[in-house]
Amino acid sequence: MPPSSSPSTKTQTFFRRTFSTLILWSVVITAFASMLPWAHLALISALMVLGIIEYCALTKKSGVPIQSIWTISLSTIFAASLFYFFLNGAKIIPAWADLLFVFLAIVGTLTLQLRNPIKGHISLLAFITSLFGLLWIPWLFSFTARIDFVAPGTAQLPGAPMLLWCLAVTKFSDMGAYITGSLIGKNKMIPHVSPGKTWEGFAGGIIFPQLVAIALFLFMPGTSALFHHSWWHVTALALLVSLLAVIGDLAESLWKRSLDVKDSGHFLPGIGGALDLIDSLCFTAPVVYFYLIFTH
């Protein structure tokens, strides 16, 4: 059994994570403060492409077959399509574009697999890992960009307050779980998936984002109107988002643990890579988008 982390190691990790979080939020706030559509799309697209690159690299490095070039190329084209549609005045991605992406993901991946000799379940695994990566990362994460434009209003980014709300609630769920689990966590949650997750941390991951959600609802301009000035709407959606944030984090932990890796990357000390950063948002952004679609 490996030795447990020493207090000094935990402290170093905490400070590295705090530093990375401050840098990250500085970049995010700068992009939001600019209120420039291209700046929002550039940040989202960069994280999307970096995330799929990390996914392909770690999958391949772990000995699991994947069509890396095709998966990264199609993801990059999809990211470019966000610029095309939204910078040309679209409020939503056309349904045909979404269906075309799914069609290419399935048919293109299967077609490319025909080039290789059949090696039992290995051939099937190459198709599954490629298709899963395409649907998990670029497609689900694209809903962050969609939130920006789908909300009602005449501004260039009418949904920016809601996207910032979604980011804050999601990330404070992660931070609340980490802080609470580090301080008082004792009872393991799902040790076979993520040994560090505790039920105490889970409680913190639910309570912290509720406080942030209510604070933004009260004090951030434009947010209250998007929730129809309803306390019930904001608290219910915050609860759903925080639960999905936990599930999204655990889903990535399942993938990483299956590949026997700790972090998806190393460019954010204490946090990991781009995929470690966006894993929860891939699960929470779609539900916020659908809230806007169905209530406005």
ChimeraX commands (.cxc) that place a marker at each C-alpha (Angstrom):
marker #1 position 0.00,0.00,0.00 radius 0.5
marker #1 position 1.48,3.42,-0.97 radius 0.5
marker #1 position 2.19,5.80,1.86 radius 0.5
marker #1 position -0.38,8.48,2.50 radius 0.5
marker #1 position 0.42,12.03,1.53 radius 0.5
marker #1 position 2.26,14.00,4.18 radius 0.5
marker #1 position 0.77,17.25,5.55 radius 0.5
marker #1 position 3.49,19.25,3.77 radius 0.5
marker #1 position 2.62,17.62,0.44 radius 0.5
marker #1 position -1.07,18.36,0.94 radius 0.5
marker #1 position -0.22,21.97,1.80 radius 0.5
marker #1 position 1.91,22.35,-1.33 radius 0.5
marker #1 position -0.85,20.87,-3.45 radius 0.5
marker #1 position -3.38,23.23,-1.87 radius 0.5
marker #1 position -1.25,26.32,-2.62 radius 0.5
marker #1 position -0.46,25.16,-6.17 radius 0.5
marker #1 position -4.14,24.57,-6.79 radius 0.5
marker #1 position -5.07,27.95,-5.30 radius 0.5
marker #1 position -2.47,29.73,-7.47 radius 0.5
marker #1 position -3.69,27.97,-10.62 radius 0.5
marker #1 position -7.30,28.78,-9.73 radius 0.5
marker #1 position -6.52,32.49,-9.32 radius 0.5
marker #1 position -4.70,32.58,-12.67 radius 0.5
marker #1 position -7.53,30.72,-14.34 radius 0.5
marker #1 position -10.23,32.99,-12.96 radius 0.5
marker #1 position -8.19,36.02,-14.03 radius 0.5
marker #1 position -8.24,34.76,-17.62 radius 0.5
marker #1 position -11.95,33.93,-17.46 radius 0.5
marker #1 position -12.90,37.29,-15.93 radius 0.5
marker #1 position -10.79,39.14,-18.51 radius 0.5
marker #1 position -12.58,37.32,-21.33 radius 0.5
marker #1 position -15.99,38.05,-19.78 radius 0.5
marker #1 position -15.15,41.67,-19.04 radius 0.5
marker #1 position -14.23,42.23,-22.69 radius 0.5
marker #1 position -17.75,41.11,-23.77 radius 0.5
marker #1 position -16.22,40.28,-27.15 radius 0.5
marker #1 position -17.80,37.24,-28.82 radius 0.5
marker #1 position -14.53,36.19,-30.44 radius 0.5
marker #1 position -12.72,36.27,-27.07 radius 0.5
marker #1 position -15.32,33.97,-25.49 radius 0.5
marker #1 position -15.24,31.62,-28.46 radius 0.5
marker #1 position -11.43,31.61,-28.56 radius 0.5
marker #1 position -11.19,30.59,-24.90 radius 0.5
marker #1 position -13.86,27.89,-25.27 radius 0.5
marker #1 position -12.36,26.55,-28.51 radius 0.5
marker #1 position -8.84,26.45,-27.06 radius 0.5
marker #1 position -10.00,24.44,-24.04 radius 0.5
marker #1 position -12.05,22.16,-26.30 radius 0.5
marker #1 position -9.14,21.34,-28.62 radius 0.5
marker #1 position -6.63,21.00,-25.76 radius 0.5
marker #1 position -9.07,18.69,-23.97 radius 0.5
marker #1 position -9.45,16.34,-26.95 radius 0.5
marker #1 position -5.68,16.36,-27.56 radius 0.5
marker #1 position -5.11,15.28,-23.94 radius 0.5
marker #1 position -7.81,12.63,-24.23 radius 0.5
marker #1 position -6.24,11.13,-27.35 radius 0.5
marker #1 position -2.67,11.34,-26.03 radius 0.5
marker #1 position -3.42,9.64,-22.71 radius 0.5
marker #1 position -5.67,7.01,-24.28 radius 0.5
marker #1 position -2.99,6.10,-26.81 radius 0.5
marker #1 position -0.18,6.25,-24.23 radius 0.5
marker #1 position -2.07,3.79,-22.04 radius 0.5
marker #1 position -2.16,1.25,-24.87 radius 0.5
marker #1 position -5.83,1.74,-25.76 radius 0.5
marker #1 position -6.34,2.13,-29.55 radius 0.5
marker #1 position -7.83,5.38,-30.82 radius 0.5
marker #1 position -7.98,7.27,-34.12 radius 0.5
marker #1 position -6.15,10.32,-32.81 radius 0.5
marker #1 position -5.66,12.33,-36.01 radius 0.5
marker #1 position -9.29,11.96,-37.10 radius 0.5
marker #1 position -10.67,12.68,-33.62 radius 0.5
marker #1 position -8.57,15.83,-33.15 radius 0.5
marker #1 position -9.22,17.03,-36.72 radius 0.5
marker #1 position -13.00,16.67,-36.51 radius 0.5
marker #1 position -13.00,18.35,-33.09 radius 0.5
marker #1 position -11.01,21.29,-34.49 radius 0.5
marker #1 position -13.41,21.65,-37.42 radius 0.5
marker #1 position -16.34,21.60,-35.00 radius 0.5
marker #1 position -14.67,24.30,-32.88 radius 0.5
marker #1 position -14.19,26.41,-36.03 radius 0.5
marker #1 position -17.89,25.98,-36.85 radius 0.5
marker #1 position -18.76,27.70,-33.57 radius 0.5
marker #1 position -16.90,30.79,-34.79 radius 0.5
marker #1 position -18.61,30.61,-38.20 radius 0.5
marker #1 position -22.16,30.38,-36.92 radius 0.5
marker #1 position -22.02,32.65,-33.88 radius 0.5
marker #1 position -19.89,35.41,-35.40 radius 0.5
marker #1 position -22.32,35.51,-38.34 radius 0.5
marker #1 position -25.30,36.25,-36.12 radius 0.5
marker #1 position -26.68,32.81,-35.28 radius 0.5
marker #1 position -28.45,32.42,-31.94 radius 0.5
marker #1 position -28.25,28.63,-31.99 radius 0.5
marker #1 position -26.23,26.00,-33.84 radius 0.5
marker #1 position -28.46,24.70,-36.65 radius 0.5
marker #1 position -29.81,21.22,-36.06 radius 0.5
marker #1 position -28.30,20.03,-39.33 radius 0.5
marker #1 position -24.81,21.03,-38.11 radius 0.5
marker #1 position -25.21,19.00,-34.92 radius 0.5
marker #1 position -26.54,16.02,-36.89 radius 0.5
marker #1 position -23.73,16.33,-39.43 radius 0.5
marker #1 position -21.16,16.24,-36.63 radius 0.5
marker #1 position -22.71,13.09,-35.14 radius 0.5
marker #1 position -22.97,11.53,-38.62 radius 0.5
marker #1 position -19.31,12.22,-39.37 radius 0.5
marker #1 position -18.27,11.03,-35.92 radius 0.5
marker #1 position -19.98,7.66,-36.43 radius 0.5
marker #1 position -19.59,7.03,-40.16 radius 0.5
marker #1 position -16.18,8.66,-40.52 radius 0.5
marker #1 position -14.71,6.77,-37.58 radius 0.5
marker #1 position -16.11,3.43,-38.84 radius 0.5
marker #1 position -14.90,4.10,-42.38 radius 0.5
marker #1 position -11.36,4.88,-41.24 radius 0.5
marker #1 position -11.34,1.73,-39.15 radius 0.5
marker #1 position -11.85,-0.30,-42.33 radius 0.5
marker #1 position -8.22,0.43,-43.28 radius 0.5
marker #1 position -6.88,-1.68,-40.43 radius 0.5
marker #1 position -6.87,-5.47,-40.06 radius 0.5
marker #1 position -9.53,-6.84,-37.73 radius 0.5
marker #1 position -8.01,-7.73,-34.35 radius 0.5
marker #1 position -11.00,-8.91,-32.39 radius 0.5
marker #1 position -12.30,-6.52,-29.74 radius 0.5
marker #1 position -9.28,-4.21,-30.31 radius 0.5
marker #1 position -10.80,-3.00,-33.58 radius 0.5
marker #1 position -14.13,-2.31,-31.88 radius 0.5
marker #1 position -12.37,-0.53,-29.01 radius 0.5
marker #1 position -10.64,1.89,-31.41 radius 0.5
marker #1 position -14.05,2.92,-32.78 radius 0.5
marker #1 position -15.65,3.25,-29.35 radius 0.5
marker #1 position -12.86,5.34,-27.78 radius 0.5
marker #1 position -12.80,7.73,-30.76 radius 0.5
marker #1 position -16.58,8.17,-30.88 radius 0.5
marker #1 position -16.84,8.54,-27.11 radius 0.5
marker #1 position -14.16,11.25,-27.09 radius 0.5
marker #1 position -15.90,13.20,-29.85 radius 0.5
marker #1 position -19.27,13.19,-28.10 radius 0.5
marker #1 position -17.90,13.72,-24.60 radius 0.5
marker #1 position -15.50,16.60,-25.14 radius 0.5
marker #1 position -16.15,18.84,-28.19 radius 0.5
marker #1 position -19.89,18.23,-28.44 radius 0.5
marker #1 position -20.86,18.46,-24.76 radius 0.5
marker #1 position -18.40,21.28,-24.04 radius 0.5
marker #1 position -19.76,23.29,-26.99 radius 0.5
marker #1 position -22.84,24.03,-24.88 radius 0.5
marker #1 position -20.76,26.59,-22.98 radius 0.5
marker #1 position -20.57,28.65,-26.18 radius 0.5
marker #1 position -24.23,28.04,-26.95 radius 0.5
marker #1 position -25.31,29.51,-23.59 radius 0.5
marker #1 position -23.62,32.79,-24.54 radius 0.5
marker #1 position -25.87,33.36,-27.54 radius 0.5
marker #1 position -29.17,31.53,-26.93 radius 0.5
marker #1 position -30.50,33.76,-24.15 radius 0.5
marker #1 position -33.04,36.43,-25.10 radius 0.5
marker #1 position -31.75,39.95,-25.59 radius 0.5
marker #1 position -30.13,42.25,-28.13 radius 0.5
marker #1 position -26.63,42.29,-26.64 radius 0.5
marker #1 position -23.77,40.57,-28.47 radius 0.5
marker #1 position -23.54,38.03,-25.66 radius 0.5
marker #1 position -27.00,37.97,-24.05 radius 0.5
marker #1 position -26.25,34.74,-22.20 radius 0.5
marker #1 position -22.91,35.87,-20.72 radius 0.5
marker #1 position -24.35,36.35,-17.19 radius 0.5
marker #1 position -25.84,32.85,-17.30 radius 0.5
marker #1 position -22.60,31.32,-18.59 radius 0.5
marker #1 position -20.63,33.02,-15.81 radius 0.5
marker #1 position -23.24,31.75,-13.33 radius 0.5
marker #1 position -22.83,28.22,-14.71 radius 0.5
marker #1 position -19.01,28.43,-14.54 radius 0.5
marker #1 position -19.07,29.76,-10.98 radius 0.5
marker #1 position -21.58,27.22,-9.65 radius 0.5
marker #1 position -19.75,24.34,-11.36 radius 0.5
marker #1 position -16.28,25.34,-10.23 radius 0.5
marker #1 position -17.40,26.17,-6.68 radius 0.5
marker #1 position -18.88,22.70,-6.54 radius 0.5
marker #1 position -15.41,21.35,-7.36 radius 0.5
marker #1 position -13.72,23.72,-4.91 radius 0.5
marker #1 position -16.30,23.16,-2.17 radius 0.5
marker #1 position -15.84,19.41,-2.45 radius 0.5
marker #1 position -12.05,19.74,-2.43 radius 0.5
marker #1 position -11.87,22.14,0.54 radius 0.5
marker #1 position -14.45,20.31,2.67 radius 0.5
marker #1 position -13.00,16.91,1.83 radius 0.5
marker #1 position -9.45,18.08,2.63 radius 0.5
marker #1 position -10.47,19.54,6.00 radius 0.5
marker #1 position -12.98,17.05,7.40 radius 0.5
marker #1 position -13.34,14.27,4.83 radius 0.5
marker #1 position -13.30,10.80,6.40 radius 0.5
marker #1 position -15.96,8.61,4.78 radius 0.5
marker #1 position -14.98,7.46,1.30 radius 0.5
marker #1 position -17.59,8.03,-1.38 radius 0.5
marker #1 position -16.64,5.80,-4.33 radius 0.5
marker #1 position -13.08,4.62,-3.58 radius 0.5
marker #1 position -12.90,2.29,-6.58 radius 0.5
marker #1 position -13.39,5.30,-8.87 radius 0.5
marker #1 position -11.77,8.16,-6.93 radius 0.5
marker #1 position -10.05,7.28,-3.63 radius 0.5
marker #1 position -9.88,10.91,-2.53 radius 0.5
marker #1 position -13.61,11.67,-2.80 radius 0.5
marker #1 position -15.54,11.65,0.47 radius 0.5
marker #1 position -19.18,12.11,1.45 radius 0.5
marker #1 position -18.17,15.16,3.48 radius 0.5
marker #1 position -16.62,16.60,0.33 radius 0.5
marker #1 position -19.79,15.76,-1.58 radius 0.5
marker #1 position -21.81,17.79,0.94 radius 0.5
marker #1 position -19.42,20.73,0.49 radius 0.5
marker #1 position -19.79,20.37,-3.27 radius 0.5
marker #1 position -23.54,20.87,-2.90 radius 0.5
marker #1 position -23.63,23.62,-0.25 radius 0.5
marker #1 position -20.89,25.95,-1.58 radius 0.5
marker #1 position -22.38,26.36,-5.08 radius 0.5
marker #1 position -25.83,27.10,-3.64 radius 0.5
marker #1 position -24.37,30.10,-1.81 radius 0.5
marker #1 position -22.56,31.30,-4.94 radius 0.5
marker #1 position -25.66,30.78,-7.10 radius 0.5
marker #1 position -27.81,32.90,-4.79 radius 0.5
marker #1 position -25.15,35.63,-4.48 radius 0.5
marker #1 position -24.86,35.95,-8.27 radius 0.5
marker #1 position -28.65,35.87,-8.62 radius 0.5
marker #1 position -28.89,38.81,-6.24 radius 0.5
marker #1 position -25.93,40.94,-7.25 radius 0.5
marker #1 position -24.76,40.18,-10.82 radius 0.5
marker #1 position -26.53,42.39,-13.39 radius 0.5
marker #1 position -28.76,40.54,-15.82 radius 0.5
marker #1 position -28.81,37.24,-13.95 radius 0.5
marker #1 position -32.09,37.63,-12.09 radius 0.5
marker #1 position -34.04,38.30,-15.29 radius 0.5
marker #1 position -32.69,35.14,-16.91 radius 0.5
marker #1 position -34.11,33.20,-13.96 radius 0.5
marker #1 position -37.46,35.03,-14.29 radius 0.5
marker #1 position -36.70,36.64,-10.89 radius 0.5
marker #1 position -37.57,33.30,-9.29 radius 0.5
marker #1 position -35.81,31.94,-6.20 radius 0.5
marker #1 position -37.24,28.52,-6.96 radius 0.5
marker #1 position -35.63,28.52,-10.43 radius 0.5
marker #1 position -32.18,29.52,-9.24 radius 0.5
marker #1 position -32.01,27.12,-6.29 radius 0.5
marker #1 position -33.41,24.17,-8.26 radius 0.5
marker #1 position -31.03,24.70,-11.17 radius 0.5
marker #1 position -28.08,25.25,-8.80 radius 0.5
marker #1 position -28.83,21.94,-7.08 radius 0.5
marker #1 position -29.00,20.11,-10.42 radius 0.5
marker #1 position -25.82,21.78,-11.69 radius 0.5
marker #1 position -23.88,20.96,-8.52 radius 0.5
marker #1 position -24.99,17.30,-8.68 radius 0.5
marker #1 position -23.97,17.07,-12.34 radius 0.5
marker #1 position -20.64,18.74,-11.54 radius 0.5
marker #1 position -19.88,15.94,-9.08 radius 0.5
marker #1 position -20.93,13.30,-11.63 radius 0.5
marker #1 position -18.84,14.96,-14.35 radius 0.5
marker #1 position -15.78,14.97,-12.13 radius 0.5
marker #1 position -16.33,11.32,-11.20 radius 0.5
marker #1 position -16.83,10.39,-14.87 radius 0.5
marker #1 position -13.39,11.75,-15.72 radius 0.5
marker #1 position -11.96,9.99,-12.65 radius 0.5
marker #1 position -13.42,6.73,-13.99 radius 0.5
marker #1 position -11.70,7.31,-17.33 radius 0.5
marker #1 position -8.36,8.26,-15.74 radius 0.5
marker #1 position -8.44,5.40,-13.25 radius 0.5
marker #1 position -9.19,2.95,-16.06 radius 0.5
marker #1 position -6.06,4.24,-17.82 radius 0.5
marker #1 position -4.07,4.37,-14.55 radius 0.5
marker #1 position -3.26,8.11,-14.80 radius 0.5
marker #1 position -3.66,10.87,-12.20 radius 0.5
marker #1 position -4.06,14.04,-14.29 radius 0.5
marker #1 position -4.96,14.60,-17.93 radius 0.5
marker #1 position -2.12,17.14,-18.24 radius 0.5
marker #1 position 0.27,19.36,-16.31 radius 0.5
marker #1 position -0.10,22.93,-17.56 radius 0.5
marker #1 position -2.20,23.89,-14.50 radius 0.5
marker #1 position -0.17,23.01,-11.35 radius 0.5
marker #1 position -2.38,21.44,-8.69 radius 0.5
marker #1 position -5.31,21.07,-11.10 radius 0.5
marker #1 position -3.94,19.18,-14.10 radius 0.5
marker #1 position -4.75,19.70,-17.74 radius 0.5
marker #1 position -7.55,21.17,-19.83 radius 0.5
marker #1 position -9.68,18.05,-19.50 radius 0.5
marker #1 position -9.39,18.21,-15.70 radius 0.5
marker #1 position -10.66,21.77,-16.01 radius 0.5
marker #1 position -13.67,21.19,-18.26 radius 0.5
marker #1 position -14.83,17.71,-17.16 radius 0.5
marker #1 position -17.63,19.02,-14.93 radius 0.5
marker #1 position -18.69,21.71,-17.41 radius 0.5
marker #1 position -19.31,19.04,-20.05 radius 0.5
marker #1 position -22.12,17.82,-17.81 radius 0.5
marker #1 position -23.43,21.10,-16.41 radius 0.5
marker #1 position -23.43,23.43,-19.44 radius 0.5
marker #1 position -25.99,21.37,-21.41 radius 0.5
marker #1 position -28.56,21.46,-18.59 radius 0.5
marker #1 position -28.19,25.27,-18.26 radius 0.5
marker #1 position -28.59,25.60,-22.04 radius 0.5
marker #1 position -31.76,23.47,-21.99 radius 0.5
marker #1 position -33.09,25.56,-19.10 radius 0.5
marker #1 position -32.76,28.67,-21.28 radius 0.5
marker #1 position -34.32,26.91,-24.28 radius 0.5
marker #1 position -37.33,25.59,-22.39 radius 0.5
marker #1 position -38.06,28.62,-20.18 radius 0.5
marker #1 position -37.59,31.53,-22.61 radius 0.5
marker link #1:1,2 radius 0.2
marker link #1:2,3 radius 0.2
marker link #1:3,4 radius 0.2
marker link #1:4,5 radius 0.2
marker link #1:5,6 radius 0.2
marker link #1:6,7 radius 0.2
marker link #1:7,8 radius 0.2
marker link #1:8,9 radius 0.2
marker link #1:9,10 radius 0.2
marker link #1:10,11 radius 0.2
marker link #1:11,12 radius 0.2
marker link #1:12,13 radius 0.2
marker link #1:13,14 radius 0.2
marker link #1:14,15 radius 0.2
marker link #1:15,16 radius 0.2
marker link #1:16,17 radius 0.2
marker link #1:17,18 radius 0.2
marker link #1:18,19 radius 0.2
marker link #1:19,20 radius 0.2
marker link #1:20,21 radius 0.2
marker link #1:21,22 radius 0.2
marker link #1:22,23 radius 0.2
marker link #1:23,24 radius 0.2
marker link #1:24,25 radius 0.2
marker link #1:25,26 radius 0.2
marker link #1:26,27 radius 0.2
marker link #1:27,28 radius 0.2
marker link #1:28,29 radius 0.2
marker link #1:29,30 radius 0.2
marker link #1:30,31 radius 0.2
marker link #1:31,32 radius 0.2
marker link #1:32,33 radius 0.2
marker link #1:33,34 radius 0.2
marker link #1:34,35 radius 0.2
marker link #1:35,36 radius 0.2
marker link #1:36,37 radius 0.2
marker link #1:37,38 radius 0.2
marker link #1:38,39 radius 0.2
marker link #1:39,40 radius 0.2
marker link #1:40,41 radius 0.2
marker link #1:41,42 radius 0.2
marker link #1:42,43 radius 0.2
marker link #1:43,44 radius 0.2
marker link #1:44,45 radius 0.2
marker link #1:45,46 radius 0.2
marker link #1:46,47 radius 0.2
marker link #1:47,48 radius 0.2
marker link #1:48,49 radius 0.2
marker link #1:49,50 radius 0.2
marker link #1:50,51 radius 0.2
marker link #1:51,52 radius 0.2
marker link #1:52,53 radius 0.2
marker link #1:53,54 radius 0.2
marker link #1:54,55 radius 0.2
marker link #1:55,56 radius 0.2
marker link #1:56,57 radius 0.2
marker link #1:57,58 radius 0.2
marker link #1:58,59 radius 0.2
marker link #1:59,60 radius 0.2
marker link #1:60,61 radius 0.2
marker link #1:61,62 radius 0.2
marker link #1:62,63 radius 0.2
marker link #1:63,64 radius 0.2
marker link #1:64,65 radius 0.2
marker link #1:65,66 radius 0.2
marker link #1:66,67 radius 0.2
marker link #1:67,68 radius 0.2
marker link #1:68,69 radius 0.2
marker link #1:69,70 radius 0.2
marker link #1:70,71 radius 0.2
marker link #1:71,72 radius 0.2
marker link #1:72,73 radius 0.2
marker link #1:73,74 radius 0.2
marker link #1:74,75 radius 0.2
marker link #1:75,76 radius 0.2
marker link #1:76,77 radius 0.2
marker link #1:77,78 radius 0.2
marker link #1:78,79 radius 0.2
marker link #1:79,80 radius 0.2
marker link #1:80,81 radius 0.2
marker link #1:81,82 radius 0.2
marker link #1:82,83 radius 0.2
marker link #1:83,84 radius 0.2
marker link #1:84,85 radius 0.2
marker link #1:85,86 radius 0.2
marker link #1:86,87 radius 0.2
marker link #1:87,88 radius 0.2
marker link #1:88,89 radius 0.2
marker link #1:89,90 radius 0.2
marker link #1:90,91 radius 0.2
marker link #1:91,92 radius 0.2
marker link #1:92,93 radius 0.2
marker link #1:93,94 radius 0.2
marker link #1:94,95 radius 0.2
marker link #1:95,96 radius 0.2
marker link #1:96,97 radius 0.2
marker link #1:97,98 radius 0.2
marker link #1:98,99 radius 0.2
marker link #1:99,100 radius 0.2
marker link #1:100,101 radius 0.2
marker link #1:101,102 radius 0.2
marker link #1:102,103 radius 0.2
marker link #1:103,104 radius 0.2
marker link #1:104,105 radius 0.2
marker link #1:105,106 radius 0.2
marker link #1:106,107 radius 0.2
marker link #1:107,108 radius 0.2
marker link #1:108,109 radius 0.2
marker link #1:109,110 radius 0.2
marker link #1:110,111 radius 0.2
marker link #1:111,112 radius 0.2
marker link #1:112,113 radius 0.2
marker link #1:113,114 radius 0.2
marker link #1:114,115 radius 0.2
marker link #1:115,116 radius 0.2
marker link #1:116,117 radius 0.2
marker link #1:117,118 radius 0.2
marker link #1:118,119 radius 0.2
marker link #1:119,120 radius 0.2
marker link #1:120,121 radius 0.2
marker link #1:121,122 radius 0.2
marker link #1:122,123 radius 0.2
marker link #1:123,124 radius 0.2
marker link #1:124,125 radius 0.2
marker link #1:125,126 radius 0.2
marker link #1:126,127 radius 0.2
marker link #1:127,128 radius 0.2
marker link #1:128,129 radius 0.2
marker link #1:129,130 radius 0.2
marker link #1:130,131 radius 0.2
marker link #1:131,132 radius 0.2
marker link #1:132,133 radius 0.2
marker link #1:133,134 radius 0.2
marker link #1:134,135 radius 0.2
marker link #1:135,136 radius 0.2
marker link #1:136,137 radius 0.2
marker link #1:137,138 radius 0.2
marker link #1:138,139 radius 0.2
marker link #1:139,140 radius 0.2
marker link #1:140,141 radius 0.2
marker link #1:141,142 radius 0.2
marker link #1:142,143 radius 0.2
marker link #1:143,144 radius 0.2
marker link #1:144,145 radius 0.2
marker link #1:145,146 radius 0.2
marker link #1:146,147 radius 0.2
marker link #1:147,148 radius 0.2
marker link #1:148,149 radius 0.2
marker link #1:149,150 radius 0.2
marker link #1:150,151 radius 0.2
marker link #1:151,152 radius 0.2
marker link #1:152,153 radius 0.2
marker link #1:153,154 radius 0.2
marker link #1:154,155 radius 0.2
marker link #1:155,156 radius 0.2
marker link #1:156,157 radius 0.2
marker link #1:157,158 radius 0.2
marker link #1:158,159 radius 0.2
marker link #1:159,160 radius 0.2
marker link #1:160,161 radius 0.2
marker link #1:161,162 radius 0.2
marker link #1:162,163 radius 0.2
marker link #1:163,164 radius 0.2
marker link #1:164,165 radius 0.2
marker link #1:165,166 radius 0.2
marker link #1:166,167 radius 0.2
marker link #1:167,168 radius 0.2
marker link #1:168,169 radius 0.2
marker link #1:169,170 radius 0.2
marker link #1:170,171 radius 0.2
marker link #1:171,172 radius 0.2
marker link #1:172,173 radius 0.2
marker link #1:173,174 radius 0.2
marker link #1:174,175 radius 0.2
marker link #1:175,176 radius 0.2
marker link #1:176,177 radius 0.2
marker link #1:177,178 radius 0.2
marker link #1:178,179 radius 0.2
marker link #1:179,180 radius 0.2
marker link #1:180,181 radius 0.2
marker link #1:181,182 radius 0.2
marker link #1:182,183 radius 0.2
marker link #1:183,184 radius 0.2
marker link #1:184,185 radius 0.2
marker link #1:185,186 radius 0.2
marker link #1:186,187 radius 0.2
marker link #1:187,188 radius 0.2
marker link #1:188,189 radius 0.2
marker link #1:189,190 radius 0.2
marker link #1:190,191 radius 0.2
marker link #1:191,192 radius 0.2
marker link #1:192,193 radius 0.2
marker link #1:193,194 radius 0.2
marker link #1:194,195 radius 0.2
marker link #1:195,196 radius 0.2
marker link #1:196,197 radius 0.2
marker link #1:197,198 radius 0.2
marker link #1:198,199 radius 0.2
marker link #1:199,200 radius 0.2
marker link #1:200,201 radius 0.2
marker link #1:201,202 radius 0.2
marker link #1:202,203 radius 0.2
marker link #1:203,204 radius 0.2
marker link #1:204,205 radius 0.2
marker link #1:205,206 radius 0.2
marker link #1:206,207 radius 0.2
marker link #1:207,208 radius 0.2
marker link #1:208,209 radius 0.2
marker link #1:209,210 radius 0.2
marker link #1:210,211 radius 0.2
marker link #1:211,212 radius 0.2
marker link #1:212,213 radius 0.2
marker link #1:213,214 radius 0.2
marker link #1:214,215 radius 0.2
marker link #1:215,216 radius 0.2
marker link #1:216,217 radius 0.2
marker link #1:217,218 radius 0.2
marker link #1:218,219 radius 0.2
marker link #1:219,220 radius 0.2
marker link #1:220,221 radius 0.2
marker link #1:221,222 radius 0.2
marker link #1:222,223 radius 0.2
marker link #1:223,224 radius 0.2
marker link #1:224,225 radius 0.2
marker link #1:225,226 radius 0.2
marker link #1:226,227 radius 0.2
marker link #1:227,228 radius 0.2
marker link #1:228,229 radius 0.2
marker link #1:229,230 radius 0.2
marker link #1:230,231 radius 0.2
marker link #1:231,232 radius 0.2
marker link #1:232,233 radius 0.2
marker link #1:233,234 radius 0.2
marker link #1:234,235 radius 0.2
marker link #1:235,236 radius 0.2
marker link #1:236,237 radius 0.2
marker link #1:237,238 radius 0.2
marker link #1:238,239 radius 0.2
marker link #1:239,240 radius 0.2
marker link #1:240,241 radius 0.2
marker link #1:241,242 radius 0.2
marker link #1:242,243 radius 0.2
marker link #1:243,244 radius 0.2
marker link #1:244,245 radius 0.2
marker link #1:245,246 radius 0.2
marker link #1:246,247 radius 0.2
marker link #1:247,248 radius 0.2
marker link #1:248,249 radius 0.2
marker link #1:249,250 radius 0.2
marker link #1:250,251 radius 0.2
marker link #1:251,252 radius 0.2
marker link #1:252,253 radius 0.2
marker link #1:253,254 radius 0.2
marker link #1:254,255 radius 0.2
marker link #1:255,256 radius 0.2
marker link #1:256,257 radius 0.2
marker link #1:257,258 radius 0.2
marker link #1:258,259 radius 0.2
marker link #1:259,260 radius 0.2
marker link #1:260,261 radius 0.2
marker link #1:261,262 radius 0.2
marker link #1:262,263 radius 0.2
marker link #1:263,264 radius 0.2
marker link #1:264,265 radius 0.2
marker link #1:265,266 radius 0.2
marker link #1:266,267 radius 0.2
marker link #1:267,268 radius 0.2
marker link #1:268,269 radius 0.2
marker link #1:269,270 radius 0.2
marker link #1:270,271 radius 0.2
marker link #1:271,272 radius 0.2
marker link #1:272,273 radius 0.2
marker link #1:273,274 radius 0.2
marker link #1:274,275 radius 0.2
marker link #1:275,276 radius 0.2
marker link #1:276,277 radius 0.2
marker link #1:277,278 radius 0.2
marker link #1:278,279 radius 0.2
marker link #1:279,280 radius 0.2
marker link #1:280,281 radius 0.2
marker link #1:281,282 radius 0.2
marker link #1:282,283 radius 0.2
marker link #1:283,284 radius 0.2
marker link #1:284,285 radius 0.2
marker link #1:285,286 radius 0.2
marker link #1:286,287 radius 0.2
marker link #1:287,288 radius 0.2
marker link #1:288,289 radius 0.2
marker link #1:289,290 radius 0.2
marker link #1:290,291 radius 0.2
marker link #1:291,292 radius 0.2
marker link #1:292,293 radius 0.2
marker link #1:293,294 radius 0.2
marker link #1:294,295 radius 0.2
marker link #1:295,296 radius 0.2
view
